């Protein structure tokens, strides 16, 4: 039942408009890191198990944009996916600094 709820919430939080992504990679979440933006870090960063490249370059981690209106919901969904060991498909784009920004995700 929990998995169905997670999938529903994930689908509701992702736009139905088709996007071209720099990378789309599936796997289980291995690591979640948090930081304050005051020290120049990203507030929510994830890495998948076996650290695959995520957005068409060598970066193995990707971040959620903290100013996104769905930030808290998306972070909660990804935390739940980590705790349940669910397979996540991340869709990400490379930002102007070369980091990978999570643009969408789905959970199987």
N, C-alpha and C positions, 0 to 999 in steps of 0.2 A: 504494500500500500504506500509506503514511504517513497519508493522509487517512482511510482505513478505521479505522486504529488510533485516531486522534484522535476520530473519531465514536464509536467503541466506548467509549473512556474517558469522553468527555463524557456519554454516555448512562448509564453506570454511576454517575457522580458526581451525577447529577440525580435527585431523588426522583420516583417515578412518581405521587405524589399530585397531583391537579389544584389549582392555586392561581389566585387572581385577582391579576393584576399591575397596577400603576399604569401600566406602559408595557412594550411589547414592540416592539423596533426591530431591524432587520437592516442590516448593512453590514460593511465591512472596518474593522479596527482601524487607526486613524491614529496614536494616541499612547498610550504606556503610561508612567505616572509612578509613582515609588516614593518613599516617605518613611518616616521612623521615627515610630512612634506617640508617642514621647517629646516630639516637637516639636508635637504636636497634629494631625499629618497622617494621612492614610490610607496604609497600606503598599503598596497596589496599586490604581491608578486608571486606567481606560481611557476613551478618547474615540474615537468612530467617525469615519470620513471624512465630510466635509461637516457635521460637528457637529450631528446631529439632537437634538432634545429627547428625553430618555430615559425619564422617569418621570412624565409628566403635568404637568410644570412646565417651566421654561426651562433646567434643568440639562442640559448637554451631555456630562457625564462621569459615570461611575458607579464605585463601589468594591466590592471584595471585603472581606467581614468577616474580619479576621485571626484571630479566635478560632474561626472555623468549622473543624471537624475536616477538611474537604476543601480548606482554603485553599491549601496547597502544590500539590496536584494540579490544582485549578482554575486557579491562577496559571500553572502550567506549560503547561496546555492552551491558555490564552489567549495566552501568549507564542509557542507553536508556531503557533497560528492566525495571529498577526501576521506571523511570519517566512515563512509559506507564502502569505500574501495571501488566506486563506480568508474566506468570508462567515460572519459570526457573527450569530446572533439573540440579543439580550440581553433577559432578562425581569427587570425591576427594580421596586422599590418605593421610595417616598419615605420616608425615616426622619424621626424627630421634629425634626430640624434642617433639613429640606428637601432634604437630599442624596439622591442615588439610590444605593441598595444593590443590587448584582447578586444576584438570588435564584436564577437559573438561566440557562443558555445552551445553544444548540445550534450546531453548526458544519456548514455545507454544503460 
